[in-house]
């Protein structure tokens, strides 16, 4: 286990800067997730920590050592890749022990480490199989086992679950989280899936365009997003944004419709404002509230997703009732959540 300190890290490919002065302090034993849309620089940042990409500027410190010029092998990290990167001609046991073998470790010690890792991951019945004889989830466990046997200071995961089906992703999320709790290891994990980030991380780093937008625990980012990007990125379905003016206790929309607000911003809000409302924060009916038009109704079993349009803006509502609305039908929306979010419409920064 080790701390990782990233200070003003930058990476350019030619004239294009893809990581723009990122600074992150990762605690010993922490499960930190880098999340953001495609092209935000999260995988490049992870590869720089691993030593697989050169650093244009800045500093990386792992366990008290500056590692900018050290090779991946010298950094004592282990990386789990999206495509597993297993040797097809080797058995599970050979794949897990290969890095130890080339480092000169004795066979008895290799067997001991492989046995311990396979016990943790439930791989004992599979040790003599080859990768082609394994499922996607089993291959991912082998890739994790290969990392565990090296006893690294830091584990790096690069979108390890993106090739798995939905059910298996849920299972593997739980397995990786349980592995972290058991080993107490420092993990830096990259994903584009905000559900993975919310369910697994001790802290999340939200990236956009090579810059850090916000760092915090999952609930800190969900409950107190610092800007509209973070607010819209975390949460499924994503947060709805309505533009208008505060008038009394209501949000006055441009078409004259009003939504009664449960609270008002403490600062700002004198002119135009953006109000953020989670999909679960609406009541859908036909009597009270602002007029909206139904576009799509999606029953999911446990609840129903209602896609509607209000004042030209599409919004998503999640309701527990099994409603039967038709596209084009006029409904009424009201805010039931005690929690709404206020943002400046120009800077998109949160108003407290």
Steps between C-alpha positions, in 0.01 A plus 500: 500500500611854433389857452500649151548873444439649156616861474416733208521209257487581129506296183513626143486310173662742262321834535199342671502504882279217629585517873511857628661547838329223702580477873365214716606365840408131531504363853659177614244221456250720317275386214509802268306504173573726203180559308395713207382486138706352219802715420517672840855369568427241770672203330796717399534613862493138619761398243728781616473373859585153369799625302348399164478862381773762529424808707510838325515691830424454869588236756380158617593373846425138602574395855726798561704453179491725197445254213495730196802332340452147637385211281165328576688209658687731738180669622366185671152541352272240342255582222180319400400574142167516323590212265649276777835463307537129585744269321277258303755214496541503880279351770336715766775410748773582248339833410479598866858400578674613182608844623649340812681242289672758280598697810698194617281384790535132594227261388394412853444866584315557172270204571431633849405846374286360216320271744428785739365726224290225342348425842399865539345511152343152490724387214622168646284280269621694194877504548573249221265654245606736223337842438296369206323263742392782734207739512553876491458528876746215561758662273461825690563320828815345352620848397433618855682197641803576285506846657451373857795255493738789436404658836516850349487832679216615273242324281397678180178397322425628148127449430524131599126424477407665171513171304262318736123472478281701738438222754865400514609862540287527813654178637855607420447843657418326827799266466748783438359699792523195727858440380594856591349462847690176552839618374480862619685595184528836326294488180473751217216398271388652169145471368256694285212335689377733774305215665829313551652815643211564741483143631871419535704810579618646828548821302431598140695733274279645225699601193401704196725613218815401687409700812366404844144624548449369856641249750295351783316201637217363282231658718685833522505523122141382467356729768725805448628513141714808446378561146247387242740256335552299820130525585401364161769234481434325831162341552293269281289624331689828502386821666248723322579870446232766460578863419287788623473768767426480871173680573377468855524132593475382140713446193342704220568331166528703178158381377332622819466163675598487868657231715470544876847461659565334838792738564671807358868574430684676781711695251426617147169426338402862443492453121511198277577173676528128431321262736618138516249232599569127523258281299371352826404851621191549284136406550315422177127557482220673312374755755764724661835638386659622179373375167718250313456270202573126508761376251584145616395273788745224600380248761799325662310280744597658830416851376408693187710751309296779346670715235311827464549844350445818698555840342705339221729316743502121524493364853492151648282410796524174696176404675412194705147481364413300189367788297327465165570810296506530123750698291372853448279494808511812718590443865587714801836492678581612852817475709476262796865480599618713789834530320546714189823644363562852371761597239615818332386477135821656364780348709295183581644516852289399800321774693491431876 
